[in-house]
């Protein structure tokens, strides 16, 4: 028999969510140390057990060795966990709910299998007249999040043996048993489906359509081969075959007992893809309009400044220290041309530590506004403005607060980029 299904998925992931995917992959590659500590603790405890120490000491040592293992285990779970908070618009939420409902219907149907291998039949009379053989296994569908990912929406998982598909609101995450993690946009998923007649030798699912029957051992004329005493009738069912594939190498085949489920899943995927595209276009239009508005405002302020000879040298006395600090750490984040989720989380942490009283929503809006300002004025202009404004912290002797905040953002993704260090040095010079 010839194996079927996904053989490998190439590294060119078909997704626009590369930043999130890169972060997931980086977290997955982090070394896990708690098993090492657990093994060392076990042998240390074993050594104490065979010693002549009192039983009380032995019992106390079990507690002493177990607590650090537990604490390290919980810390590593926290360190490797990514929190994805989705704020879906009404259409996107409805589309994703429709897809989840379709997958739920698939999960509760009477029979669902993943095809492992297929092969030609050499002699049909020994295989109930079947044209080809199928090696299948039960398809597992669960409501579960991917490892080390926490989110605020329900997630459905399809287990294809060595491949697991997680249906997220924006992409399908693909986890392989080899440890490889990739992602596919809904736009790039291809669903082919057709109906097929299946000679069912196992119990017939309750929702299956039986279209006829055949014999376990069959003659050429379709009648039973009476040379076999245990020759019995076998039902022939009309099943649906669904193939999920992508250009990156995903290729899985499902066999389901209920007709029409493939259409539900296919329509759900297409609806989600359409909703995502509409959301992206709406966001692009909103940003374009915001850039246009801010460009006009920037031009107006520039003209006003030209009328004042001391505009460039004047330092505003109404600067908000929180805004100044926020722009400084955002400049560090954007210095390498990227804005990772870890850096954004570090910015959120900084603004909480300095007690800005800004909500997560406010910080998210300010991040968007900062990126729009960079698009309008250019990064260097925003950086120079932040360097000029940072002097307010020097006047009140709070230089260390800024330096600590900048270092926190630089080290957020465990990678120190030379461009980030260069920006840090510029801020240090301004504070010197």
Backbone torsions as a table, in degrees:
resi	resn	phi	psi	omega
1	UNK	NA	148.8	-177.5
2	UNK	-97.5	122.2	177.9
3	UNK	-61.4	142.5	174.7
4	UNK	-125.3	166.8	-179.8
5	UNK	111.9	-178.7	-177.4
6	UNK	-67.7	121.8	176.2
7	UNK	-88.6	-44.5	175.6
8	UNK	-163.2	154.9	176.7
9	UNK	-117.4	125.4	-175.5
10	UNK	-70.9	168.6	-175.4
11	UNK	-77.3	-11.1	179.7
12	UNK	-82.5	83.8	-173.1
13	UNK	-66.3	137.2	-178.7
14	UNK	-90.4	69.3	-179.3
15	UNK	-150.0	151.8	176.5
16	UNK	-93.2	-4.8	-177.3
17	UNK	-95.9	51.8	-174.7
18	UNK	-66.2	-35.2	-178.3
19	UNK	-61.5	-46.7	179.2
20	UNK	-65.7	-42.8	-179.8
21	UNK	-62.1	-42.6	178.4
22	UNK	-61.3	-39.2	179.4
23	UNK	-66.5	-40.9	177.8
24	UNK	-62.7	-43.2	-179.4
25	UNK	-66.0	-39.5	178.2
26	UNK	-63.8	-42.2	178.8
27	UNK	-64.2	-40.6	-178.8
28	UNK	-65.5	-29.7	-178.7
29	UNK	-81.2	-8.9	-179.9
30	UNK	-60.9	137.3	179.6
31	UNK	-70.0	136.1	177.6
32	UNK	-99.9	121.0	-173.8
33	UNK	-103.8	-16.5	-173.6
34	UNK	-64.0	-32.2	175.9
35	UNK	-62.8	-34.4	178.0
36	UNK	-64.0	-46.1	178.4
37	UNK	-63.7	-36.7	179.5
38	UNK	-63.9	-41.6	179.6
39	UNK	-65.9	-45.5	178.9
40	UNK	-62.0	-41.1	179.6
41	UNK	-65.5	-37.2	-179.8
42	UNK	-63.5	-46.6	-178.7
43	UNK	-68.0	-35.3	176.9
44	UNK	-64.5	-42.0	178.6
45	UNK	-66.7	-37.9	178.4
46	UNK	-62.7	-39.0	177.8
47	UNK	-63.9	-37.3	178.8
48	UNK	-69.7	-37.3	-177.7
49	UNK	-63.4	-37.4	-178.5
50	UNK	-84.6	-3.6	178.6
51	UNK	-81.5	178.9	-179.0
52	UNK	-98.7	20.5	178.5
53	UNK	-69.6	155.9	179.6
54	UNK	-61.5	154.8	-179.6
55	UNK	-61.1	-32.8	179.3
56	UNK	-62.5	-41.5	179.1
57	UNK	-65.9	-39.5	179.2
58	UNK	-63.2	-43.9	178.8
59	UNK	-64.9	-41.9	179.9
60	UNK	-65.3	-36.5	179.2
61	UNK	-65.1	-34.0	176.9
62	UNK	-60.2	-43.7	178.6
63	UNK	-65.8	-43.0	-177.4
64	UNK	-63.7	-39.2	-179.2
65	UNK	-78.3	-29.8	-175.9
66	UNK	-76.1	-38.0	-175.1
67	UNK	-61.0	-48.3	178.7
68	UNK	-61.0	-36.1	178.6
69	UNK	-63.7	-45.4	179.7
70	UNK	-63.1	-44.5	-178.8
71	UNK	-63.4	-44.0	179.5
72	UNK	-65.0	-39.3	178.6
73	UNK	-60.8	-46.9	179.6
74	UNK	-66.3	-37.6	178.9
75	UNK	-64.2	-41.7	-178.3
76	UNK	-70.6	-32.7	173.5
77	UNK	-62.5	-45.9	179.0
78	UNK	-63.1	-40.7	-177.1
79	UNK	-67.2	-33.8	-175.7
80	UNK	-94.6	-5.8	-176.4
81	UNK	-84.8	135.8	176.0
82	UNK	-111.2	132.9	178.2
83	UNK	-102.4	119.5	178.3
84	UNK	-111.9	109.5	179.6
85	UNK	-102.4	115.3	-177.7
86	UNK	-96.7	132.0	174.2
87	UNK	-118.9	86.3	-173.7
88	UNK	-87.5	142.2	173.8
89	UNK	-74.4	174.3	-172.0
90	UNK	-61.2	-43.9	-178.8
91	UNK	-66.5	-43.7	-178.9
92	UNK	-64.6	-42.5	180.0
93	UNK	-63.9	-42.4	179.2
94	UNK	-64.8	-40.4	-179.7
95	UNK	-65.5	-44.0	-179.7
96	UNK	-66.5	-38.1	176.7
97	UNK	-62.3	-39.8	178.1
98	UNK	-62.1	-41.4	178.4
99	UNK	-65.0	-44.3	179.6
100	UNK	-61.9	-37.9	178.3
101	UNK	-64.6	-40.6	178.9
102	UNK	-63.3	-42.2	179.2
103	UNK	-68.4	-33.8	176.8
104	UNK	-64.6	-43.0	175.9
105	UNK	-59.2	-38.6	178.2
106	UNK	-64.8	-38.5	-176.5
107	UNK	-69.2	-26.7	-176.3
108	UNK	-101.9	3.4	178.7
109	UNK	-70.3	158.9	-172.1
110	UNK	-61.3	-39.4	-179.1
111	UNK	-138.3	128.3	177.7
112	UNK	-146.7	127.7	-176.2
113	UNK	-137.0	155.9	169.4
114	UNK	-105.0	136.2	-178.2
115	UNK	-83.7	123.8	-179.2
116	UNK	-93.7	-42.8	-178.1
117	UNK	-156.9	155.4	175.7
118	UNK	-133.1	158.5	178.9
119	UNK	-158.6	155.1	178.3
120	UNK	-75.3	152.7	177.1
121	UNK	-96.6	126.4	-179.3
122	UNK	-81.7	-36.3	179.8
123	UNK	-137.4	105.9	-173.3
124	UNK	-64.1	-27.4	-173.4
125	UNK	-68.9	-18.3	176.8
126	UNK	-94.8	0.6	-178.2
127	UNK	-132.4	39.8	174.3
128	UNK	56.6	28.6	177.6
129	UNK	78.3	7.8	-177.9
130	UNK	-68.4	146.3	-179.1
131	UNK	-83.6	-28.0	179.2
132	UNK	-152.0	159.9	-179.3
133	UNK	-99.6	149.1	-179.2
134	UNK	-131.2	128.0	171.8
135	UNK	-101.3	117.4	-173.0
136	UNK	-129.2	161.6	176.4
137	UNK	-142.2	155.1	-179.3
138	UNK	-59.8	135.9	175.5
139	UNK	-87.8	127.5	-179.7
140	UNK	-100.3	124.5	177.0
141	UNK	-124.1	123.8	-175.2
142	UNK	-130.8	153.4	169.8
143	UNK	-91.1	94.1	-176.2
144	UNK	-153.2	145.6	177.6
145	UNK	-83.0	154.5	174.0
146	UNK	-62.2	157.9	178.9
147	UNK	-56.9	134.4	174.5
148	UNK	63.0	26.3	173.9
149	UNK	-127.4	128.5	175.0
150	UNK	-116.7	135.6	-178.3
151	UNK	-143.6	168.2	-176.9
152	UNK	-100.4	11.9	179.0
153	UNK	-128.7	153.7	177.3
154	UNK	-69.6	144.8	-178.5
155	UNK	-125.6	137.0	176.5
156	UNK	-105.9	140.4	-179.6
157	UNK	-122.4	133.8	171.0
158	UNK	-110.6	125.1	-178.2
159	UNK	-101.9	111.8	178.8
160	UNK	-104.6	34.6	-178.9
161	UNK	85.1	-99.5	-179.6
162	UNK	-83.1	-4.7	-178.9
163	UNK	-127.0	133.5	175.0
164	UNK	-120.8	129.6	177.4
165	UNK	-105.5	127.4	176.4
166	UNK	-113.3	119.1	-177.0
167	UNK	-89.8	99.7	179.2
168	UNK	-91.8	167.8	179.3
169	UNK	-63.8	-28.0	-175.4
170	UNK	-111.3	-28.0	-178.7
171	UNK	-146.3	170.3	169.2
172	UNK	-104.9	115.7	177.3
173	UNK	-83.6	135.5	-178.5
174	UNK	-116.7	114.0	177.8
175	UNK	-106.5	126.0	176.1
176	UNK	-106.2	156.4	-179.0
177	UNK	-64.3	-19.7	178.4
178	UNK	-75.1	-6.5	180.0
179	UNK	98.4	-3.1	-179.1
180	UNK	-78.4	137.6	179.5
181	UNK	-124.3	124.7	176.4
182	UNK	-132.2	176.2	-179.9
183	UNK	-143.9	148.5	-179.4
184	UNK	-131.6	129.9	174.0
185	UNK	-67.1	149.3	178.4
186	UNK	-61.0	-31.1	177.3
187	UNK	-60.0	-28.3	-174.8
188	UNK	-97.0	3.5	175.3
189	UNK	-85.0	134.5	178.8
190	UNK	-117.0	125.0	-179.5
191	UNK	-115.4	114.3	173.3
192	UNK	-109.5	139.4	178.4
193	UNK	-147.2	152.0	179.8
194	UNK	-156.9	164.6	177.6
195	UNK	-96.1	148.5	-178.2
196	UNK	-144.7	148.1	175.5
197	UNK	-89.8	130.9	-173.6
198	UNK	-128.4	126.3	176.0
199	UNK	-79.5	105.8	-170.7
200	UNK	-94.5	106.7	178.5
201	UNK	-90.1	-15.7	174.8
202	UNK	-89.3	173.0	176.3
203	UNK	-54.9	136.4	-177.2
204	UNK	-76.4	128.1	177.2
205	UNK	-59.5	149.5	-175.0
206	UNK	-64.3	-27.4	-177.0
207	UNK	-98.9	9.9	-178.5
208	UNK	-79.7	151.9	176.0
209	UNK	-99.9	115.3	179.1
210	UNK	-89.8	121.6	-176.5
211	UNK	-106.5	-2.8	-179.9
212	UNK	167.2	-161.8	179.1
213	UNK	-152.6	164.4	177.4
214	UNK	-144.8	179.6	179.9
215	UNK	-103.9	151.1	179.4
216	UNK	-58.8	-43.3	174.7
217	UNK	-121.3	122.0	-167.4
218	UNK	-122.5	144.9	172.9
219	UNK	-84.0	171.3	-179.6
220	UNK	-64.0	-29.2	-179.5
221	UNK	-83.7	2.6	178.8
222	UNK	93.9	-8.1	179.3
223	UNK	-83.5	171.0	-179.1
224	UNK	-73.1	144.4	174.3
225	UNK	-84.6	105.8	-170.5
226	UNK	-78.7	4.0	174.9
227	UNK	-73.6	-17.1	-177.4
228	UNK	-106.8	123.1	-178.6
229	UNK	-70.9	-33.5	-176.6
230	UNK	-91.8	25.1	179.6
231	UNK	-76.0	115.6	-177.0
232	UNK	-128.1	164.0	179.8
233	UNK	-75.1	144.0	178.5
234	UNK	-125.5	129.8	179.9
235	UNK	-69.8	147.0	173.4
236	UNK	-108.4	120.9	-174.9
237	UNK	-109.5	150.2	173.1
238	UNK	-94.2	108.5	179.6
239	UNK	-108.1	172.8	177.4
240	UNK	-118.5	132.0	178.9
241	UNK	-106.6	125.8	-178.4
242	UNK	-121.7	131.0	-179.6
243	UNK	-116.5	123.7	178.6
244	UNK	-107.7	119.7	-177.3
245	UNK	-145.8	168.3	176.6
246	UNK	-150.9	165.9	-179.2
247	UNK	-68.1	-21.0	-178.1
248	UNK	-79.1	-6.1	176.2
249	UNK	122.4	-9.7	176.7
250	UNK	-64.0	132.4	-179.4
251	UNK	-159.8	95.7	-179.0
252	UNK	-126.6	142.7	-178.2
253	UNK	-118.0	129.4	177.9
254	UNK	-111.4	151.0	172.5
255	UNK	-125.0	121.9	-177.0
256	UNK	-125.6	149.1	-174.0
257	UNK	-84.7	-21.4	-175.8
258	UNK	-101.4	124.3	-180.0
259	UNK	-72.2	136.2	176.4
260	UNK	106.0	-15.0	-178.6
261	UNK	-68.3	-34.1	179.4
262	UNK	-62.3	-39.8	177.2
263	UNK	-62.2	-40.6	179.4
264	UNK	-61.3	-47.6	-179.4
265	UNK	-65.7	-43.7	-179.6
266	UNK	-61.6	-45.4	178.7
267	UNK	-64.8	-37.2	178.1
268	UNK	-62.8	-42.5	179.3
269	UNK	-65.6	-43.9	179.5
270	UNK	-64.7	-37.1	179.5
271	UNK	-66.6	-40.6	177.8
272	UNK	-64.9	-43.8	179.3
273	UNK	-60.0	-42.1	179.0
274	UNK	-65.2	-42.9	-179.8
275	UNK	-64.1	-39.3	178.5
276	UNK	-64.0	-45.3	180.0
277	UNK	-62.0	-41.1	178.9
278	UNK	-66.3	-38.9	178.1
279	UNK	-64.7	-41.3	179.3
280	UNK	-63.4	-44.4	179.5
281	UNK	-64.3	-41.0	178.9
282	UNK	-63.3	-40.7	179.0
283	UNK	-67.4	-39.0	177.1
284	UNK	-61.4	-43.6	179.1
285	UNK	-64.7	-39.8	-179.9
286	UNK	-64.6	-43.8	-179.9
287	UNK	-65.9	-40.3	178.3
288	UNK	-61.2	-42.4	178.4
289	UNK	-66.2	-38.8	179.7
290	UNK	-68.1	-40.6	177.1
291	UNK	-62.0	-42.6	179.2
292	UNK	-62.2	-42.8	-179.9
293	UNK	-64.9	-44.6	-178.7
294	UNK	-69.5	-31.8	177.3
295	UNK	-64.8	-41.4	177.6
296	UNK	-64.7	-40.4	179.0
297	UNK	-66.5	-40.1	178.3
298	UNK	-62.8	-43.2	179.0
299	UNK	-63.7	-39.6	179.3
300	UNK	-64.7	-44.0	179.5
301	UNK	-66.9	-35.2	177.9
302	UNK	-63.0	-41.1	178.0
303	UNK	-65.7	-37.3	177.9
304	UNK	-65.3	-37.7	-179.3
305	UNK	-67.1	-35.4	179.8
306	UNK	-63.1	-24.1	-180.0
307	UNK	-82.7	-7.5	-179.8
308	UNK	-118.2	117.2	-174.2
309	UNK	-66.3	-27.3	-177.1
310	UNK	-102.1	19.8	-176.1
311	UNK	-62.1	-43.8	-176.1
312	UNK	-68.1	-28.6	-175.5
313	UNK	-93.7	-8.8	-175.6
314	UNK	-81.2	130.9	176.9
315	UNK	-105.9	121.8	-175.8
316	UNK	-63.3	137.4	178.3
317	UNK	-89.6	-0.3	-177.0
318	UNK	-109.8	20.1	179.6
319	UNK	-66.1	135.3	176.1
320	UNK	-86.4	117.1	-178.6
321	UNK	-55.1	-37.4	179.2
322	UNK	-64.3	-41.5	178.6
323	UNK	-65.4	-40.3	179.9
324	UNK	-63.6	-47.1	178.7
325	UNK	-61.8	-42.5	-179.5
326	UNK	-59.9	-45.0	-179.5
327	UNK	-67.1	-34.1	179.0
328	UNK	-64.7	-47.5	-178.3
329	UNK	-72.0	-28.1	175.1
330	UNK	-68.6	-34.4	177.2
331	UNK	-63.1	-39.1	176.5
332	UNK	-64.7	-44.0	-179.9
333	UNK	-59.4	-42.3	-174.2
334	UNK	-87.7	-1.9	-174.6
335	UNK	-64.3	-28.8	-179.8
336	UNK	-96.9	8.9	177.9
337	UNK	81.3	4.2	-179.5
338	UNK	-125.4	160.3	175.4
339	UNK	-139.6	85.3	-175.0
340	UNK	-75.2	161.0	177.8
341	UNK	-63.1	-33.8	178.7
342	UNK	-65.2	-40.6	178.9
343	UNK	-67.3	-39.2	178.0
344	UNK	-64.5	-40.0	176.9
345	UNK	-64.3	-37.1	178.1
346	UNK	-65.1	-39.2	177.5
347	UNK	-63.5	-42.7	177.3
348	UNK	-60.3	-42.3	179.3
349	UNK	-63.1	-43.2	179.8
350	UNK	-59.9	-47.9	-176.1
351	UNK	-67.6	-25.7	175.0
352	UNK	-75.6	-39.5	-178.3
353	UNK	-66.6	-34.0	-180.0
354	UNK	-85.6	5.0	175.6
355	UNK	58.7	52.1	178.6
356	UNK	-76.2	-17.8	-176.8
357	UNK	63.7	21.3	175.4
358	UNK	-84.4	134.7	176.3
359	UNK	-76.5	166.2	177.4
360	UNK	-59.7	-36.6	-179.8
361	UNK	-66.4	-40.5	179.2
362	UNK	-64.3	-44.0	-179.8
363	UNK	-63.6	-40.6	178.4
364	UNK	-61.4	-41.0	178.7
365	UNK	-66.8	-39.6	179.3
366	UNK	-67.4	-34.3	175.9
367	UNK	-62.8	-44.3	177.8
368	UNK	-62.3	-42.3	179.7
369	UNK	-63.8	-38.8	178.2
370	UNK	-62.1	-45.7	-179.3
371	UNK	-64.6	-34.3	176.7
372	UNK	-68.0	-40.7	176.6
373	UNK	-60.0	-40.1	178.4
374	UNK	-63.7	-39.6	179.8
375	UNK	-66.3	-33.1	-177.9
376	UNK	-81.6	-53.5	-170.2
377	UNK	-94.0	-18.1	-174.8
378	UNK	93.6	148.7	-176.1
379	UNK	-63.4	-42.2	-176.6
380	UNK	-62.1	-38.4	178.9
381	UNK	-64.1	-44.2	179.7
382	UNK	-65.9	-40.2	179.1
383	UNK	-63.6	-46.4	179.6
384	UNK	-61.9	-38.8	178.4
385	UNK	-63.4	-42.2	180.0
386	UNK	-67.0	-37.1	178.6
387	UNK	-64.7	-39.0	177.8
388	UNK	-66.1	-42.0	-174.6
389	UNK	-75.7	-19.3	-174.6
390	UNK	-67.4	-13.0	-179.1
391	UNK	-62.6	-19.3	-180.0
392	UNK	-63.8	-27.9	178.2
393	UNK	-76.6	-30.1	177.3
394	UNK	-66.5	-36.7	-178.6
395	UNK	-65.4	-30.2	-177.8
396	UNK	-105.2	7.6	176.4
397	UNK	68.5	34.4	-179.1
398	UNK	-114.1	32.3	-178.1
399	UNK	-60.2	-36.9	-176.6
400	UNK	-63.3	-30.3	179.0
401	UNK	-63.0	-44.5	-179.3
402	UNK	-66.6	-45.5	-177.7
403	UNK	-62.0	-43.2	179.0
404	UNK	-63.0	-40.7	179.5
405	UNK	-64.7	-42.4	179.6
406	UNK	-64.0	-42.2	179.1
407	UNK	-65.0	-36.0	179.4
408	UNK	-62.6	-42.1	179.5
409	UNK	-70.8	-39.9	-179.5
410	UNK	-61.6	-39.5	-176.4
411	UNK	-90.9	5.7	-174.2
412	UNK	-62.2	-40.4	-176.9
413	UNK	-99.6	15.6	178.0
414	UNK	60.0	22.4	177.0
415	UNK	-134.2	125.9	179.8
416	UNK	-102.6	109.9	-179.1
417	UNK	-88.2	137.0	179.8
418	UNK	-56.7	-32.0	179.3
419	UNK	-68.3	-35.3	177.0
420	UNK	-68.2	-40.7	178.4
421	UNK	-63.2	-39.8	179.0
422	UNK	-61.6	-42.8	178.4
423	UNK	-65.2	-40.7	178.0
424	UNK	-58.9	-42.9	179.7
425	UNK	-63.2	-37.5	177.6
426	UNK	-63.2	-41.2	178.2
427	UNK	-67.8	-38.6	177.9
428	UNK	-62.6	-41.0	177.5
429	UNK	-62.7	-38.4	179.5
430	UNK	-67.6	-27.6	-178.4
431	UNK	-91.6	-9.9	-176.7
432	UNK	-69.9	NA	NA
